[in-house]
Amino acid sequence: MSLNRLACVIALTAALLSAQSPAPEQRAFARDLLRELIEINTTDSAGDLTRAAEAMRAHFRAAGFPETDIQLIVPDGGPKKGNLVVRFRGTGACRPVLFNSHLDVVEAKREDWTVDPFHFTEKDGWFYGRGTTDDKDGDAALVADFIRLKQEGFRPKRDLILALTADEETSDKYNGVDILLRNHRDLIDAEYCINEDSGGGILRDGKRVMYQVQSAEKTYLSFTLTTTNPGGHSSLPRPRNAIYELASGLGRLANFSFPVHLNDVTKSFFERVAKMETGQMAADLRVVAGGAPAKEVVDRVAQNTYYNALMHTTCVATMLTAGHAENALPQRAVATVNCRLVPGETEQWVQQTLADVMADPGIAIAPVDHAHPSPFSPVDGPVLQIVERVAAEMWPGVPVIPVMETGATDGRQLRIAGIPTWGAEGVFQDPSDVRAHGRDERIRADIFDDHVEFVYRLIKALGNDCQGR
C-alpha cells in the first residue's frame, strides 16, 4: 500500500470514528445534564417538575431552538407538574416521530440511602442518585442528543418531537402524557413513539447478552378483597373470624396460576431466548413458545420470576389491614391484590377468576380502579429493523429481542391513543442489581455514555427514515 493510500485510509478511519463517537465536551454535557436533573427534586411529595422542565428549556433556548418550538405545558391546578415539548424541524417528507421520557421520580428517604438521593454522586465508576436509571438518564440523553444534532446542522426527513413529561410514576390527574393527548394532541401527534422509559439491555457477569425492545406491556389493575364479621370480645373466640377467612382465600391465591397466554411479542421473546438458554430451560422455553405447554413445563419455567410474569396474568397480595383493637375479634379484614393483565384479558374475567379461586362468597372482591388495556406494537417492520441495526453497530453480536413490559409505562396511553410505541433505551443492567425505585439507585458511568450515544444514533436513523411502521 502506498503512503498516500495509507494516509487516506487513516484519515477515513479517523473520520468514521469521529462520526461514531461523541466529542469529550458532548459527553461532559450529557453528564452535566444528568447531574442537574438529579439535583432537582421531582418526587410527588416535595418535588417541582416545572422547575426541571424550565431548566431543560433553558438549554434548548441557548442552543438556538426557536421559541415557538419549545413549549412548557403546566396544567391548571398543578403549578409544579410542568411538561416540556420540543420540536426539531425536518423537511416534512414524512410524519413526525415522538421521543418520550418522564421527569418525575419515586420517593427516596435520605436515611435509607448511603448517599444523598438528590445529590449527584460519582463513586467508583458509578453515578448515584434518584432517577439515574428511572428516568432522568433518558431525559438527559434526549436533551443532549437533540442539542448535538442541532449543533451538527442535522436536517431530518421528519420532525422530531421530544416530550419530557410529568407524573408517570403516580399516574394521577397530572399525568403529562394524558394531559398532552387530551389537550395538546397537535404538539405530540406522531407516526410512532420511542419511549426512553423501557427496553434496554441485560448484563450477565458484566457481559452484554441481550438487547430488549419493549413492544407491549401488561395492564395494571388492583382489587380489594374484604371479609366482614360481627366481631366480639377476644376472650370468646368463635369459628368464623374475618382474618382467618381472608387468610384462607389468600392462601388459595398463593397456590394459583393463571393460564398461559402468549401474544406475538411474548411468543417471539420465548422463541429467541430459547436459543440463548441451555439444557432443560431451553427445551422448556421452546415448548412454551409452541403453545399449550404441560403443567410440569410451566412450573419449571415459572421458577424464573421474569419468565413466569411473561407467560400469563399475575395477581399477588401486596397490602393487608385488619381488626380495630388487640382485645377484640376482627370485624373487618382487607387485602389489596395487585394484578398485571396480559393484553387481551379483561377486568371482568380476572375478577371472576379471583372469585373462583377464593371459593368463598364471604370474600367481597372489588376493583380499586378500572383496567385500561393497550394493544401491542408490531414485532417486525422498519422501526424494529432500524433499532436492530443501530444496536448491532453499538454492540455487535448482541441479539435484539422484542419484550412485553411486566410493569407499566406511559407507552400504554400512547398505544391506546393510536400511536404505536416501542421502548428502546441504551442502558444495560444486571437483573440481580436493578435499583430503580430502590435504595442507592445508580448507573455505571460508561453505560450512561453508551446510552447517550445509542439514543443519538437511533434518533438520527429514525429521522432519516420514511418507511413508517
Backbone torsions as a table, in degrees:
resi	resn	phi	psi	omega
1	MET	NA	131.1	179.8
2	SER	-68.4	159.0	178.7
3	LEU	-62.7	-37.8	179.2
4	ASN	-63.8	-43.3	-179.1
5	ARG	-66.9	-40.3	178.4
6	LEU	-60.9	-42.0	178.5
7	ALA	-61.5	-38.5	178.8
8	CYS	-65.4	-41.9	179.5
9	VAL	-63.0	-43.7	179.9
10	ILE	-62.5	-42.6	179.9
11	ALA	-64.3	-42.2	179.8
12	LEU	-65.1	-42.8	178.6
13	THR	-61.0	-43.9	179.0
14	ALA	-62.2	-39.6	179.4
15	ALA	-64.8	-41.4	179.9
16	LEU	-65.8	-42.5	178.5
17	LEU	-63.6	-38.3	178.4
18	SER	-64.3	-37.9	-179.2
19	ALA	-70.3	-25.7	-174.8
20	GLN	-94.3	-15.3	-174.8
21	SER	-121.7	137.7	178.6
22	PRO	-70.9	149.5	174.3
23	ALA	-66.9	156.2	-179.4
24	PRO	-54.6	-36.5	-179.0
25	GLU	-70.0	-29.6	177.1
26	GLN	-70.8	-41.2	177.2
27	ARG	-62.9	-43.2	179.5
28	ALA	-64.5	-37.1	179.5
29	PHE	-63.4	-44.0	178.9
30	ALA	-62.3	-41.3	178.5
31	ARG	-65.6	-38.6	178.1
32	ASP	-64.7	-37.7	176.6
33	LEU	-62.9	-42.4	178.5
34	LEU	-62.1	-43.7	177.6
35	ARG	-58.6	-47.4	-178.0
36	GLU	-60.6	-42.6	-178.4
37	LEU	-70.1	-42.0	179.1
38	ILE	-58.7	-37.0	-174.5
39	GLU	-87.5	7.7	168.1
40	ILE	-107.0	109.9	-178.5
41	ASN	-64.3	122.2	179.3
42	THR	-125.9	32.7	172.9
43	THR	-72.6	165.0	179.6
44	ASP	-70.9	-34.5	-173.5
45	SER	-76.0	-42.8	-171.9
46	ALA	-132.0	3.3	-172.3
47	GLY	-89.1	173.6	-179.3
48	ASP	-139.7	95.4	-179.2
49	LEU	-70.3	-30.5	178.4
50	THR	-62.1	-40.1	177.9
51	ARG	-61.3	-41.9	178.6
52	ALA	-65.4	-42.6	178.7
53	ALA	-63.2	-40.4	178.9
54	GLU	-65.3	-37.7	179.1
55	ALA	-62.5	-42.3	178.8
56	MET	-71.3	-34.7	176.6
57	ARG	-58.8	-39.2	-179.7
58	ALA	-60.7	-36.2	179.0
59	HIS	-68.5	-38.7	178.5
60	PHE	-68.4	-37.8	176.2
61	ARG	-61.7	-45.2	-179.0
62	ALA	-64.5	-28.7	-179.2
63	ALA	-82.3	-5.4	175.2
64	GLY	95.2	13.2	174.6
65	PHE	-68.1	137.2	179.0
66	PRO	-60.0	142.5	-179.3
67	GLU	-57.1	-34.4	-179.2
68	THR	-69.5	-15.5	179.5
69	ASP	-100.5	7.6	177.4
70	ILE	-121.8	107.8	-174.3
71	GLN	-115.1	119.3	172.4
72	LEU	-96.2	117.0	-177.1
73	ILE	-110.4	110.2	178.9
74	VAL	-113.6	117.9	-175.4
75	PRO	-71.6	151.8	174.5
76	ASP	-58.5	133.0	178.4
77	GLY	82.0	-4.5	-179.9
78	GLY	-130.6	68.6	-174.9
79	PRO	-62.3	-19.8	179.4
80	LYS	-104.6	15.5	-175.9
81	LYS	-114.6	44.3	-175.4
82	GLY	-73.0	153.8	176.7
83	ASN	-127.3	149.3	178.4
84	LEU	-120.4	128.8	176.5
85	VAL	-123.8	124.9	-178.8
86	VAL	-124.0	135.1	178.7
87	ARG	-112.6	125.6	174.9
88	PHE	-100.8	109.7	-172.0
89	ARG	-70.8	134.0	173.9
90	GLY	-114.1	-164.8	-178.6
91	THR	-79.0	-16.2	-178.8
92	GLY	82.5	15.8	-179.8
93	ALA	-66.9	-24.5	177.3
94	CYS	-150.2	172.3	-173.4
95	ARG	-67.8	157.6	-177.1
96	PRO	-66.1	162.1	168.8
97	VAL	-119.7	138.0	-177.6
98	LEU	-101.8	138.0	173.3
99	PHE	-119.0	122.1	-172.2
100	ASN	-120.8	142.8	174.4
101	SER	-155.9	148.3	-176.4
102	HIS	-102.6	147.9	-176.9
103	LEU	-89.9	-24.2	-174.5
104	ASP	-80.0	158.5	177.2
105	VAL	-133.3	163.0	176.8
106	VAL	-77.8	165.9	-177.9
107	GLU	-63.2	153.3	176.5
108	ALA	-149.2	130.0	-179.7
109	LYS	-102.3	130.1	-178.4
110	ARG	-56.4	-37.4	-176.7
111	GLU	-68.4	-18.3	179.4
112	ASP	-85.5	-19.2	-173.8
113	TRP	-101.5	156.8	173.3
114	THR	-86.6	-12.7	174.3
115	VAL	-131.0	169.2	177.0
116	ASP	-72.6	119.1	-176.6
117	PRO	-65.1	-19.5	-178.5
118	PHE	-110.7	23.7	170.5
119	HIS	-125.9	128.7	-180.0
120	PHE	-70.9	116.0	-177.5
121	THR	-116.9	125.9	175.6
122	GLU	-106.3	122.4	-174.7
123	LYS	-152.3	124.7	175.0
124	ASP	54.8	38.0	177.2
125	GLY	83.7	10.0	180.0
126	TRP	-121.0	150.8	169.5
127	PHE	-105.5	124.1	-179.8
128	TYR	-108.0	147.4	174.4
129	GLY	151.7	152.4	179.5
130	ARG	-66.9	121.1	-179.1
131	GLY	104.4	-2.1	-178.4
132	THR	-61.3	-27.6	175.1
133	THR	-120.9	-7.5	-177.7
134	ASP	-152.0	88.2	4.8
135	ASP	-142.3	32.7	-177.0
136	LYS	-74.4	-18.1	170.7
137	ASP	-64.4	-38.5	176.3
138	GLY	-68.3	-40.9	177.4
139	ASP	-59.2	-49.9	-176.7
140	ALA	-63.2	-41.4	-179.5
141	ALA	-62.6	-45.8	-178.0
142	LEU	-66.0	-43.6	179.4
143	VAL	-63.2	-47.6	-179.0
144	ALA	-61.0	-40.8	-175.4
145	ASP	-75.5	-37.6	175.1
146	PHE	-60.6	-43.4	-179.1
147	ILE	-69.2	-39.5	176.9
148	ARG	-60.1	-44.8	179.3
149	LEU	-63.9	-37.8	177.2
150	LYS	-62.6	-44.4	-179.4
151	GLN	-65.4	-30.7	-180.0
152	GLU	-81.7	-5.8	-179.0
153	GLY	75.2	25.4	-179.3
154	PHE	-63.2	136.3	178.9
155	ARG	-124.9	92.3	-176.8
156	PRO	-72.4	164.0	177.7
157	LYS	-78.1	-18.0	-178.1
158	ARG	-133.3	156.1	172.4
159	ASP	-65.0	142.2	173.9
160	LEU	-109.3	128.1	-176.8
161	ILE	-116.5	129.8	175.5
162	LEU	-109.7	127.8	175.7
163	ALA	-123.8	114.7	172.4
164	LEU	-103.2	115.1	-163.1
165	THR	-119.8	167.0	-174.5
166	ALA	-101.2	153.1	164.1
167	ASP	55.8	39.1	170.1
168	GLU	-67.2	-35.7	-175.9
169	GLU	-72.4	-30.3	-177.6
170	THR	-101.3	-25.7	178.7
171	SER	51.4	38.2	177.5
172	ASP	-90.7	-158.9	-173.6
173	LYS	-68.6	-10.1	179.0
174	TYR	-103.9	18.0	176.9
175	ASN	-57.0	120.9	-171.7
176	GLY	-62.7	-41.9	-179.2
177	VAL	-64.2	-42.5	177.0
178	ASP	-60.2	-44.5	-178.8
179	ILE	-63.9	-43.0	179.8
180	LEU	-66.2	-40.1	179.2
181	LEU	-66.6	-38.6	-177.1
182	ARG	-76.1	-42.4	-168.6
183	ASN	-113.1	-16.0	-175.9
184	HIS	-140.9	42.7	-175.7
185	ARG	-55.9	-34.2	-177.9
186	ASP	-62.0	-29.2	-178.0
187	LEU	-72.4	-29.4	-174.4
188	ILE	-120.8	3.8	-178.3
189	ASP	-62.1	129.5	-173.3
190	ALA	-150.6	163.6	176.8
191	GLU	-67.9	-36.2	176.2
192	TYR	-162.5	173.0	-177.2
193	CYS	-129.1	144.0	167.6
194	ILE	-108.1	119.6	-175.6
195	ASN	-99.9	120.2	-178.9
196	GLU	-86.0	14.6	179.3
197	ASP	-106.3	14.1	-178.0
198	SER	-160.1	176.6	-173.8
199	GLY	77.5	-162.4	179.5
200	GLY	105.7	-179.0	-170.1
201	GLY	-109.5	166.3	179.7
202	ILE	-112.3	130.6	173.4
203	LEU	-104.6	137.8	170.8
204	ARG	-131.5	120.7	-177.1
205	ASP	53.5	38.7	177.9
206	GLY	79.2	-0.5	-177.6
207	LYS	-104.4	137.0	176.0
208	ARG	-74.1	118.6	-174.7
209	VAL	-115.3	-17.6	-175.0
210	MET	-162.0	140.2	171.8
211	TYR	-116.1	127.8	-174.1
212	GLN	-109.2	136.1	174.6
213	VAL	-112.9	117.2	-179.0
214	GLN	-73.9	119.9	-178.8
215	SER	-117.1	-5.0	179.6
216	ALA	-160.2	164.9	173.4
217	GLU	-149.2	154.5	178.6
218	LYS	-72.9	162.4	179.3
219	THR	-97.8	129.6	-178.7
220	TYR	-81.7	131.8	178.4
221	LEU	-158.7	128.4	177.3
222	SER	-115.8	150.7	175.9
223	PHE	-126.0	151.8	166.5
224	THR	-102.1	137.6	174.4
225	LEU	-113.6	119.8	-170.5
226	THR	-127.1	133.4	170.9
227	THR	-120.2	144.4	179.5
228	THR	-129.4	158.6	-174.7
229	ASN	-160.4	148.8	177.8
230	PRO	-61.1	-21.8	179.9
231	GLY	75.1	-156.2	-178.4
232	GLY	145.9	-166.9	-177.6
233	HIS	-80.7	137.8	-177.0
234	SER	-67.4	-15.4	178.5
235	SER	-78.4	-7.8	-178.8
236	LEU	-124.7	69.1	-179.1
237	PRO	-59.5	150.6	177.7
238	ARG	-131.1	162.0	-176.0
239	PRO	-58.5	-41.5	-178.6
240	ARG	-86.0	127.9	-177.9
241	ASN	-142.4	125.9	-174.6
242	ALA	-58.5	-37.8	-179.6
243	ILE	-68.8	-46.8	-179.1
244	TYR	-63.3	-40.4	-178.7
245	GLU	-62.7	-45.3	178.8
246	LEU	-66.4	-41.1	-179.5
247	ALA	-61.0	-37.5	178.7
248	SER	-63.7	-42.2	178.2
249	GLY	-64.6	-42.4	179.2
250	LEU	-65.6	-32.3	175.8
251	GLY	-63.5	-39.4	177.2
252	ARG	-66.5	-37.1	178.4
253	LEU	-65.4	-38.5	-179.0
254	ALA	-60.3	-28.1	-177.8
255	ASN	-98.5	9.0	-176.0
256	PHE	-108.4	143.8	173.1
257	SER	-128.7	134.8	174.9
258	PHE	-67.8	154.0	-179.8
259	PRO	-63.5	151.0	177.6
260	VAL	-63.3	132.7	-179.6
261	HIS	-143.5	99.6	179.4
262	LEU	-96.3	155.6	171.0
263	ASN	-124.9	-173.9	-177.4
264	ASP	-57.6	-37.2	-176.8
265	VAL	-69.5	-51.0	-176.1
266	THR	-72.2	-32.2	175.6
267	LYS	-62.0	-46.3	178.5
268	SER	-63.1	-39.8	179.8
269	PHE	-59.7	-51.3	-176.9
270	PHE	-66.5	-35.5	176.9
271	GLU	-61.3	-43.2	-177.0
272	ARG	-76.5	-39.9	-179.2
273	VAL	-69.1	-29.3	177.7
274	ALA	-57.6	-30.9	179.7
275	LYS	-74.3	-17.1	-178.9
276	MET	-97.7	-22.2	177.8
277	GLU	-82.6	173.4	178.9
278	THR	-132.4	164.9	172.0
279	GLY	60.1	-139.5	-175.2
280	GLN	-62.1	-39.8	-178.6
281	MET	-63.1	-41.2	177.9
282	ALA	-60.6	-45.1	179.6
283	ALA	-64.5	-41.8	-179.1
284	ASP	-65.9	-39.6	179.9
285	LEU	-65.5	-35.3	176.3
286	ARG	-64.8	-37.5	178.1
287	VAL	-66.9	-43.6	178.7
288	VAL	-60.5	-45.7	180.0
289	ALA	-63.8	-29.1	-179.5
290	GLY	-76.4	-16.0	177.1
291	GLY	99.5	150.4	176.9
292	ALA	52.7	52.4	179.0
293	PRO	-71.0	149.3	177.1
294	ALA	-69.6	158.1	-176.3
295	LYS	-58.1	-39.9	-177.9
296	GLU	-66.3	-30.3	176.4
297	VAL	-68.3	-46.5	179.9
298	VAL	-61.2	-41.1	-179.2
299	ASP	-63.2	-38.6	179.4
300	ARG	-68.8	-45.2	-179.6
301	VAL	-63.9	-35.5	-177.2
302	ALA	-66.4	-13.3	175.8
303	GLN	-63.4	-24.8	171.7
304	ASN	-88.6	110.8	-171.7
305	THR	-62.3	-31.6	179.1
306	TYR	-70.2	-46.7	177.6
307	TYR	-61.5	-38.9	179.6
308	ASN	-60.6	-44.1	-178.9
309	ALA	-65.4	-28.3	-179.4
310	LEU	-79.8	-22.0	-175.1
311	MET	-75.6	-28.4	-171.4
312	HIS	-164.0	172.9	171.8
313	THR	-62.8	144.4	176.7
314	THR	-127.8	146.1	173.0
315	CYS	-135.0	131.2	-176.9
316	VAL	-141.9	140.3	176.8
317	ALA	-69.0	131.3	-177.4
318	THR	-123.8	-22.2	179.4
319	MET	-144.6	152.9	-176.8
320	LEU	-148.4	130.9	173.0
321	THR	-135.6	145.1	-178.5
322	ALA	-164.7	151.7	173.1
323	GLY	74.5	166.6	-179.0
324	HIS	-134.1	-10.2	178.5
325	ALA	-161.4	147.3	-176.3
326	GLU	-71.0	-18.5	-179.6
327	ASN	-108.2	22.6	178.7
328	ALA	-129.4	144.4	173.0
329	LEU	-66.2	141.5	-176.2
330	PRO	-66.3	132.0	175.1
331	GLN	-92.4	-15.8	-175.9
332	ARG	-155.7	140.4	173.4
333	ALA	-138.1	132.7	-176.3
334	VAL	-132.5	130.5	173.7
335	ALA	-117.4	142.8	170.7
336	THR	-101.3	127.8	178.8
337	VAL	-116.1	120.3	-179.4
338	ASN	-97.6	127.9	-178.9
339	CYS	-115.7	147.9	173.3
340	ARG	-124.7	110.2	-171.6
341	LEU	-91.3	134.2	171.5
342	VAL	-66.6	139.2	176.7
343	PRO	-51.5	132.6	-179.5
344	GLY	104.6	-15.1	177.6
345	GLU	-99.4	143.8	-170.0
346	THR	-103.7	158.1	175.7
347	GLU	-57.7	-43.0	-177.2
348	GLN	-63.9	-41.4	-179.7
349	TRP	-65.9	-41.9	-179.7
350	VAL	-65.9	-41.3	179.5
351	GLN	-63.4	-41.3	178.8
352	GLN	-66.9	-37.2	177.8
353	THR	-63.9	-41.8	176.5
354	LEU	-61.5	-40.6	178.4
355	ALA	-62.4	-41.1	178.5
356	ASP	-63.5	-39.6	179.9
357	VAL	-68.6	-41.9	178.9
358	MET	-62.0	-37.9	178.8
359	ALA	50.9	38.3	-177.0
360	ASP	-152.5	108.6	179.9
361	PRO	-65.1	-12.5	178.3
362	GLY	-78.6	-7.5	177.1
363	ILE	-100.6	106.3	-179.3
364	ALA	-81.4	132.2	-176.8
365	ILE	-117.7	127.0	-178.7
366	ALA	-142.6	138.4	177.0
367	PRO	-70.0	141.1	175.5
368	VAL	-73.0	-40.7	175.0
369	ASP	-141.6	-172.0	179.6
370	HIS	-110.1	150.6	-178.0
371	ALA	-73.2	145.0	175.9
372	HIS	-129.2	77.2	-175.1
373	PRO	-68.4	151.2	178.2
374	SER	-123.8	152.6	175.9
375	PRO	-72.6	171.3	174.7
376	PHE	-101.5	154.1	178.9
377	SER	-86.7	152.6	-176.8
378	PRO	-57.1	146.7	180.0
379	VAL	-98.5	10.8	173.7
380	ASP	-143.8	-178.4	179.6
381	GLY	106.5	178.3	-172.0
382	PRO	-59.5	-40.8	-177.3
383	VAL	-62.2	-49.4	179.0
384	LEU	-63.2	-35.9	178.5
385	GLN	-63.6	-39.3	178.8
386	ILE	-68.3	-43.1	177.3
387	VAL	-58.8	-44.6	179.3
388	GLU	-61.1	-41.5	-178.9
389	ARG	-64.7	-45.5	-179.4
390	VAL	-66.1	-41.6	178.1
391	ALA	-62.1	-38.4	179.0
392	ALA	-66.9	-33.3	176.3
393	GLU	-66.3	-40.5	-177.0
394	MET	-78.3	-42.6	-172.3
395	TRP	-135.4	76.3	-176.7
396	PRO	-54.8	135.9	176.3
397	GLY	85.9	-8.0	179.0
398	VAL	-84.4	120.0	-177.9
399	PRO	-67.8	145.1	177.7
400	VAL	-105.2	126.3	-171.8
401	ILE	-132.3	124.7	173.2
402	PRO	-66.5	141.7	-179.0
403	VAL	-135.5	160.7	170.5
404	MET	-102.7	124.6	177.4
405	GLU	-65.9	129.6	178.0
406	THR	-81.5	-21.0	175.8
407	GLY	-93.2	-141.6	-177.7
408	ALA	-145.7	145.6	178.1
409	THR	-139.4	179.2	175.9
410	ASP	-71.1	-7.2	175.4
411	GLY	-60.0	-27.9	-179.9
412	ARG	-60.0	-51.1	-178.1
413	GLN	-61.9	-39.1	-178.5
414	LEU	-66.6	-42.4	178.6
415	ARG	-64.9	-41.7	177.9
416	ILE	-60.3	-35.5	-178.5
417	ALA	-79.2	2.0	176.7
418	GLY	90.7	14.9	177.4
419	ILE	-108.9	99.9	179.2
420	PRO	-54.3	139.5	-172.8
421	THR	-135.1	135.0	175.3
422	TRP	-123.9	136.3	174.3
423	GLY	-88.9	121.0	-175.3
424	ALA	-149.1	77.4	173.4
425	GLU	-97.6	171.4	-175.3
426	GLY	-107.1	18.6	-176.4
427	VAL	-90.1	130.1	173.0
428	PHE	-104.9	135.4	-179.3
429	GLN	-137.6	151.9	172.6
430	ASP	-83.4	121.6	-178.1
431	PRO	-56.3	-22.9	-179.8
432	SER	-83.6	-3.5	-178.1
433	ASP	-137.9	43.3	176.2
434	VAL	-86.4	119.9	-173.1
435	ARG	-113.6	6.4	175.3
436	ALA	-56.0	134.6	-177.7
437	HIS	72.9	-2.0	-175.7
438	GLY	-115.2	-165.5	-177.3
439	ARG	-78.2	143.9	175.1
440	ASP	53.4	47.7	176.1
441	GLU	-56.5	139.2	-175.7
442	ARG	-157.2	162.5	174.2
443	ILE	-139.4	139.4	178.4
444	ARG	-68.9	137.8	-173.8
445	ALA	-58.6	-44.8	-178.9
446	ASP	-69.8	-31.2	175.8
447	ILE	-65.5	-42.1	177.5
448	PHE	-61.5	-43.9	179.3
449	ASP	-60.4	-43.5	177.8
450	ASP	-63.6	-39.6	178.2
451	HIS	-58.2	-47.6	179.8
452	VAL	-61.3	-42.6	-179.5
453	GLU	-67.6	-41.1	178.3
454	PHE	-61.0	-45.8	-179.8
455	VAL	-63.3	-39.5	177.1
456	TYR	-58.2	-49.7	-178.4
457	ARG	-65.2	-37.6	-179.0
458	LEU	-67.5	-44.4	177.8
459	ILE	-57.9	-45.8	-177.0
460	LYS	-64.5	-43.9	-179.2
461	ALA	-65.5	-44.5	179.7
462	LEU	-68.2	-34.8	178.5
463	GLY	-66.5	-25.5	179.8
464	ASN	-94.4	1.6	-176.4
465	ASP	-105.7	137.2	178.3
466	CYS	-124.2	20.5	-179.8
467	GLN	-78.7	-14.8	-179.3
468	GLY	73.7	-153.0	-177.3
469	ARG	-100.6	NA	NA
